[in-house]
Amino acid sequence: MNPAIVYGQVSNDKEIQQILDLQAQNLSAVLSPEVIASQEFLTVRHDPAVLQRMNQAG
């Protein structure tokens, strides 16, 4: 059985940093061509202020 996915709005600066860290690990610039060909990846890097505004708009 797959674990449930739980999501919601960011509630603190630590969560913002966790999102930024996860983005940094999945940017196309840091992945091998093999990973890019077989998995999804990101092409955009946000900064903390942008993520805060996106969270507040949601």
Z-matrix of the N, CA and C atoms (Angstrom, degrees):
N
C 1 1.450
C 2 1.532 1 109.42
N 3 1.303 2 117.03 1 132.88
C 4 1.463 3 122.40 2 179.51
C 5 1.520 4 109.76 3 -78.49
N 6 1.343 5 116.75 4 141.60
C 7 1.466 6 118.89 5 176.40
C 8 1.525 7 110.10 6 -67.41
N 9 1.306 8 116.09 7 150.38
C 10 1.458 9 121.29 8 178.76
C 11 1.523 10 109.86 9 -68.57
N 12 1.307 11 115.38 10 145.71
C 13 1.462 12 120.90 11 174.27
C 14 1.523 13 106.81 12 -94.52
N 15 1.319 14 115.25 13 124.07
C 16 1.455 15 121.10 14 -179.85
C 17 1.527 16 107.54 15 -115.14
N 18 1.316 17 117.16 16 129.97
C 19 1.454 18 119.46 17 179.00
C 20 1.520 19 110.24 18 -139.59
N 21 1.297 20 114.70 19 160.21
C 22 1.452 21 121.49 20 179.54
C 23 1.514 22 108.90 21 -173.90
N 24 1.297 23 116.39 22 -173.54
C 25 1.449 24 120.26 23 179.03
C 26 1.525 25 110.35 24 -75.42
N 27 1.310 26 115.56 25 152.29
C 28 1.454 27 121.81 26 176.91
C 29 1.525 28 108.17 27 -64.66
N 30 1.348 29 115.49 28 138.30
C 31 1.456 30 117.98 29 -176.93
C 32 1.526 31 113.90 30 -113.61
N 33 1.360 32 117.19 31 -7.78
C 34 1.461 33 117.88 32 179.65
C 35 1.531 34 110.38 33 -161.26
N 36 1.323 35 115.77 34 171.60
C 37 1.469 36 121.21 35 -177.28
C 38 1.522 37 112.12 36 -65.96
N 39 1.327 38 117.74 37 -29.71
C 40 1.459 39 120.42 38 178.50
C 41 1.531 40 110.63 39 -62.57
N 42 1.319 41 117.02 40 -40.17
C 43 1.468 42 120.57 41 178.56
C 44 1.529 43 111.15 42 -66.77
N 45 1.329 44 116.95 43 -37.87
C 46 1.469 45 120.45 44 174.84
C 47 1.526 46 109.25 45 -58.40
N 48 1.317 47 117.06 46 -46.33
C 49 1.468 48 120.78 47 -179.80
C 50 1.524 49 111.24 48 -64.30
N 51 1.310 50 118.44 49 -36.82
C 52 1.458 51 121.60 50 177.73
C 53 1.528 52 110.75 51 -63.32
N 54 1.321 53 116.88 52 -39.55
C 55 1.468 54 120.94 53 177.04
C 56 1.525 55 109.96 54 -64.30
N 57 1.332 56 116.25 55 -45.78
C 58 1.467 57 120.48 56 179.52
C 59 1.529 58 111.05 57 -61.53
N 60 1.329 59 117.35 58 -41.10
C 61 1.465 60 120.98 59 178.50
C 62 1.528 61 110.98 60 -63.33
N 63 1.328 62 116.40 61 -42.99
C 64 1.467 63 120.43 62 178.95
C 65 1.526 64 110.72 63 -65.14
N 66 1.323 65 117.41 64 -41.12
C 67 1.466 66 120.61 65 175.76
C 68 1.518 67 110.63 66 -58.75
N 69 1.314 68 117.07 67 -46.57
C 70 1.461 69 121.54 68 -177.19
C 71 1.526 70 111.65 69 -60.82
N 72 1.320 71 117.60 70 -33.44
C 73 1.466 72 122.00 71 -179.81
C 74 1.530 73 112.05 72 -74.75
N 75 1.332 74 117.76 73 -19.05
C 76 1.460 75 121.31 74 -174.13
C 77 1.523 76 114.30 75 -117.88
N 78 1.321 77 117.07 76 17.24
C 79 1.468 78 120.61 77 175.72
C 80 1.525 79 109.74 78 -75.34
N 81 1.315 80 116.29 79 142.42
C 82 1.465 81 120.11 80 -178.75
C 83 1.526 82 112.19 81 -59.49
N 84 1.321 83 117.48 82 -27.93
C 85 1.471 84 120.81 83 -178.25
C 86 1.523 85 113.18 84 -67.41
N 87 1.328 86 118.42 85 -20.81
C 88 1.465 87 120.87 86 -178.14
C 89 1.529 88 113.41 87 -108.52
N 90 1.315 89 117.38 88 0.80
C 91 1.468 90 121.09 89 -177.83
C 92 1.522 91 111.05 90 -101.71
N 93 1.308 92 115.69 91 152.23
C 94 1.464 93 120.65 92 177.61
C 95 1.524 94 109.51 93 -74.21
N 96 1.325 95 117.28 94 157.30
C 97 1.469 96 120.22 95 177.04
C 98 1.532 97 112.15 96 -57.70
N 99 1.321 98 117.50 97 -33.02
C 100 1.463 99 120.98 98 179.82
C 101 1.532 100 111.46 99 -66.71
N 102 1.320 101 115.60 100 -41.98
C 103 1.462 102 119.58 101 178.27
C 104 1.519 103 110.29 102 -67.32
N 105 1.304 104 117.01 103 -42.38
C 106 1.464 105 121.19 104 178.93
C 107 1.527 106 110.80 105 -60.02
N 108 1.324 107 116.97 106 -40.23
C 109 1.461 108 120.87 107 -178.62
C 110 1.527 109 112.52 108 -70.96
N 111 1.336 110 117.32 109 -27.08
C 112 1.459 111 119.19 110 -173.27
C 113 1.529 112 114.73 111 -107.48
N 114 1.332 113 117.56 112 -10.79
C 115 1.463 114 120.19 113 -176.06
C 116 1.524 115 110.16 114 -138.51
N 117 1.305 116 114.29 115 170.37
C 118 1.459 117 119.33 116 176.31
C 119 1.520 118 110.16 117 -81.74
N 120 1.329 119 116.69 118 155.76
C 121 1.453 120 121.75 119 -178.50
C 122 1.517 121 109.63 120 -151.27
N 123 1.312 122 116.49 121 168.41
C 124 1.461 123 122.54 122 -179.56
C 125 1.520 124 110.91 123 -103.37
N 126 1.318 125 115.49 124 150.82
C 127 1.461 126 120.51 125 175.25
C 128 1.526 127 111.44 126 -120.23
N 129 1.331 128 117.26 127 -3.47
C 130 1.461 129 122.05 128 -177.12
C 131 1.524 130 109.29 129 -121.11
N 132 1.324 131 115.73 130 138.78
C 133 1.470 132 121.01 131 174.89
C 134 1.520 133 107.55 132 -116.43
N 135 1.328 134 116.34 133 124.64
C 136 1.458 135 121.47 134 178.52
C 137 1.527 136 109.75 135 -94.32
N 138 1.322 137 115.31 136 161.02
C 139 1.459 138 119.17 137 172.07
C 140 1.535 139 107.39 138 -109.21
N 141 1.336 140 117.16 139 165.35
C 142 1.471 141 119.51 140 -175.71
C 143 1.533 142 114.28 141 -55.69
N 144 1.319 143 117.75 142 -39.34
C 145 1.461 144 120.46 143 -178.55
C 146 1.528 145 111.45 144 -63.95
N 147 1.320 146 117.19 145 -39.84
C 148 1.467 147 120.98 146 178.96
C 149 1.526 148 109.82 147 -65.73
N 150 1.330 149 117.47 148 -44.64
C 151 1.459 150 119.74 149 178.98
C 152 1.523 151 111.37 150 -62.80
N 153 1.316 152 118.00 151 -37.61
C 154 1.464 153 120.99 152 177.26
C 155 1.526 154 110.62 153 -62.41
N 156 1.335 155 116.96 154 -45.03
C 157 1.471 156 120.57 155 179.52
C 158 1.513 157 110.58 156 -65.18
N 159 1.316 158 118.63 157 -40.66
C 160 1.465 159 121.59 158 177.83
C 161 1.523 160 110.17 159 -62.67
N 162 1.310 161 117.01 160 -41.11
C 163 1.456 162 121.26 161 -179.80
C 164 1.533 163 110.93 162 -66.40
N 165 1.316 164 117.10 163 -41.47
C 166 1.454 165 120.64 164 -179.87
C 167 1.521 166 112.13 165 -68.78
N 168 1.332 167 117.14 166 -30.28
C 169 1.460 168 121.40 167 179.39
C 170 1.532 169 111.43 168 -73.83
N 171 1.327 170 116.38 169 -24.62
C 172 1.472 171 121.30 170 -177.18
C 173 1.456 172 110.92 171 -78.77
